[in-house]
Amino acid sequence: MGKHEIRLRRQRMAARGSDRFRNYSAVMKQHGEGKRIKLITRIFTFIFLIIALILVFVVVSRWEKKQTGSEQKTSQIEIVQTAS
């Protein structure tokens, strides 16, 4: 077993965060910031998707109301014309 392999095995068995990094606190701070940014991005994405779905629902419902309103007007006009 070579010197390099012995060092790797020793680090694997007794590797703690403070042993691997001299600036462990800075690494943990950066990790926390990264997690926070990912969480904020995920929350904004979900909010955007919910708003988009609500807008699609509103647009479709208004479009359907407009379609049924124009169909009722044309059917009333046809009834009046046939009655005359």
Backbone as CSV, one residue per row, in Angstrom:
resi,resn,N_x,N_y,N_z,CA_x,CA_y,CA_z,C_x,C_y,C_z
1,MET,0.857,-1.159,0.000,0.000,0.000,0.000,0.910,1.231,0.000
2,GLY,0.653,2.132,-0.915,1.496,3.306,-1.046,1.163,4.376,-0.026
3,LYS,2.025,5.368,0.035,1.854,6.456,0.995,0.552,7.233,0.724
4,HIS,0.249,7.406,-0.543,-0.945,8.144,-0.920,-2.207,7.401,-0.481
5,GLU,-2.229,6.077,-0.668,-3.396,5.283,-0.284,-3.594,5.277,1.228
6,ILE,-2.524,5.229,1.978,-2.629,5.260,3.436,-3.233,6.581,3.881
7,ARG,-2.800,7.681,3.273,-3.322,9.000,3.652,-4.810,9.099,3.303
8,LEU,-5.199,8.557,2.154,-6.606,8.598,1.776,-7.472,7.772,2.726
9,ARG,-7.006,6.624,3.115,-7.767,5.780,4.048,-7.899,6.460,5.405
10,ARG,-6.849,7.106,5.861,-6.880,7.791,7.149,-7.880,8.951,7.103
11,GLN,-7.893,9.688,6.000,-8.837,10.798,5.883,-10.278,10.292,5.782
12,ARG,-10.476,9.189,5.114,-11.816,8.649,4.958,-12.371,8.193,6.305
13,MET,-11.533,7.589,7.130,-11.998,7.056,8.404,-12.205,8.150,9.436
14,ALA,-11.357,9.160,9.456,-11.446,10.183,10.494,-11.729,11.552,9.902
15,ALA,-12.436,11.600,8.804,-12.683,12.878,8.151,-13.873,13.573,8.797
16,ARG,-13.599,14.673,9.403,-14.645,15.551,9.905,-14.550,16.831,9.107
17,GLY,-15.556,17.650,9.171,-15.561,18.885,8.408,-14.393,19.790,8.760
18,SER,-14.086,19.894,10.053,-13.004,20.785,10.470,-11.634,20.235,10.078
19,ASP,-11.518,18.922,9.875,-10.245,18.346,9.446,-9.994,18.591,7.961
20,ARG,-11.049,18.590,7.188,-10.873,18.705,5.749,-10.666,20.137,5.277
21,PHE,-11.262,21.117,5.970,-11.189,22.492,5.519,-10.568,23.369,6.601
22,ARG,-9.644,24.204,6.190,-9.089,25.162,7.157,-10.112,26.241,7.471
23,ASN,-10.865,26.653,6.484,-11.873,27.700,6.659,-13.267,27.071,6.720
24,TYR,-13.479,26.191,7.678,-14.721,25.437,7.779,-15.920,26.360,7.983
25,SER,-15.753,27.405,8.779,-16.873,28.312,9.031,-17.276,29.040,7.747
26,ALA,-16.305,29.420,6.933,-16.624,30.093,5.673,-17.322,29.132,4.715
27,VAL,-16.895,27.889,4.695,-17.530,26.884,3.834,-18.963,26.652,4.283
28,MET,-19.200,26.551,5.582,-20.551,26.354,6.094,-21.437,27.569,5.817
29,LYS,-20.865,28.767,5.922,-21.627,29.982,5.628,-22.042,30.004,4.156
30,GLN,-21.127,29.658,3.270,-21.420,29.625,1.838,-22.475,28.555,1.540
31,HIS,-22.376,27.421,2.210,-23.357,26.353,2.020,-24.744,26.810,2.471
32,GLY,-24.807,27.493,3.609,-26.088,28.004,4.109,-26.698,29.021,3.159
33,GLU,-25.872,29.889,2.601,-26.364,30.880,1.641,-26.879,30.195,0.375
34,GLY,-26.158,29.185,-0.061,-26.594,28.448,-1.250,-27.931,27.761,-1.029
35,LYS,-28.108,27.152,0.149,-29.376,26.499,0.466,-30.503,27.513,0.525
36,ARG,-30.232,28.682,1.105,-31.255,29.710,1.229,-31.672,30.232,-0.153
37,ILE,-30.704,30.439,-1.030,-31.005,30.916,-2.380,-31.831,29.871,-3.137
38,LYS,-31.489,28.591,-2.995,-32.260,27.536,-3.651,-33.693,27.492,-3.124
39,LEU,-33.858,27.666,-1.812,-35.186,27.649,-1.220,-36.016,28.827,-1.716
40,ILE,-35.432,30.016,-1.742,-36.142,31.203,-2.217,-36.527,31.037,-3.679
41,THR,-35.611,30.507,-4.485,-35.905,30.285,-5.904,-37.051,29.296,-6.069
42,ARG,-37.047,28.246,-5.300,-38.113,27.245,-5.369,-39.461,27.841,-4.960
43,ILE,-39.467,28.654,-3.904,-40.714,29.273,-3.446,-41.266,30.209,-4.517
44,PHE,-40.403,31.077,-5.090,-40.867,31.985,-6.133,-41.360,31.228,-7.363
45,THR,-40.727,30.130,-7.695,-41.170,29.334,-8.841,-42.566,28.774,-8.594
46,PHE,-42.805,28.230,-7.398,-44.125,27.698,-7.086,-45.181,28.797,-7.083
47,ILE,-44.853,29.964,-6.522,-45.805,31.076,-6.519,-46.119,31.498,-7.947
48,PHE,-45.094,31.589,-8.791,-45.314,31.956,-10.186,-46.208,30.953,-10.894
49,LEU,-45.979,29.665,-10.664,-46.813,28.639,-11.296,-48.259,28.719,-10.829
50,ILE,-48.464,28.965,-9.551,-49.826,29.073,-9.024,-50.534,30.277,-9.636
51,ILE,-49.840,31.417,-9.705,-50.430,32.616,-10.310,-50.746,32.375,-11.778
52,ALA,-49.843,31.714,-12.488,-50.077,31.424,-13.909,-51.300,30.524,-14.083
53,LEU,-51.459,29.519,-13.249,-52.622,28.638,-13.345,-53.919,29.391,-13.050
54,ILE,-53.881,30.273,-12.064,-55.071,31.063,-11.740,-55.433,31.970,-12.912
55,LEU,-54.429,32.603,-13.514,-54.694,33.469,-14.661,-55.282,32.690,-15.836
56,VAL,-54.752,31.523,-16.095,-55.289,30.693,-17.183,-56.738,30.327,-16.888
57,PHE,-57.022,29.962,-15.654,-58.393,29.610,-15.272,-59.339,30.791,-15.471
58,VAL,-58.922,31.989,-15.050,-59.760,33.178,-15.192,-59.988,33.498,-16.661
59,VAL,-58.939,33.442,-17.462,-59.076,33.753,-18.885,-60.012,32.755,-19.567
60,VAL,-59.860,31.489,-19.277,-60.714,30.472,-19.894,-62.164,30.641,-19.446
61,SER,-62.390,30.910,-18.170,-63.774,31.076,-17.702,-64.423,32.299,-18.337
62,ARG,-63.685,33.403,-18.469,-64.250,34.587,-19.129,-64.525,34.306,-20.607
63,TRP,-63.639,33.582,-21.253,-63.824,33.244,-22.661,-65.072,32.376,-22.848
64,GLU,-65.262,31.408,-21.932,-66.446,30.551,-22.006,-67.721,31.357,-21.786
65,LYS,-67.679,32.290,-20.836,-68.856,33.135,-20.606,-69.172,33.962,-21.846
66,LYS,-68.139,34.465,-22.471,-68.336,35.263,-23.688,-68.925,34.388,-24.802
67,GLN,-68.441,33.169,-24.940,-68.950,32.257,-25.969,-70.408,31.906,-25.711
68,THR,-70.753,31.577,-24.477,-72.145,31.222,-24.164,-73.046,32.433,-24.299
69,GLY,-72.564,33.614,-23.987,-73.359,34.827,-24.144,-73.660,35.109,-25.601
70,SER,-72.678,34.954,-26.465,-72.915,35.196,-27.893,-73.806,34.105,-28.494
71,GLU,-73.713,32.873,-28.010,-74.577,31.798,-28.495,-76.026,32.046,-28.093
72,GLN,-76.245,32.548,-26.876,-77.609,32.836,-26.424,-78.212,33.971,-27.244
73,LYS,-77.408,34.987,-27.561,-77.908,36.099,-28.362,-78.298,35.625,-29.760
74,THR,-77.459,34.794,-30.372,-77.781,34.304,-31.714,-79.002,33.402,-31.687
75,SER,-79.178,32.597,-30.644,-80.351,31.725,-30.565,-81.609,32.556,-30.334
76,GLN,-81.524,33.636,-29.553,-82.679,34.502,-29.343,-83.050,35.222,-30.636
77,ILE,-82.049,35.643,-31.400,-82.306,36.310,-32.668,-82.983,35.340,-33.631
78,GLU,-82.550,34.097,-33.671,-83.151,33.097,-34.535,-84.603,32.822,-34.147
79,ILE,-84.884,32.775,-32.827,-86.237,32.529,-32.354,-87.147,33.684,-32.764
80,VAL,-86.653,34.916,-32.611,-87.447,36.080,-32.981,-87.711,36.078,-34.483
81,GLN,-86.740,35.728,-35.281,-86.906,35.729,-36.727,-87.889,34.645,-37.193
82,THR,-87.849,33.479,-36.554,-88.764,32.410,-36.950,-90.182,32.712,-36.488
83,ALA,-90.321,33.434,-35.390,-91.649,33.774,-34.896,-92.325,34.826,-35.773
84,SER,-91.556,35.648,-36.452,-92.146,36.709,-37.253,-92.720,36.228,-38.532
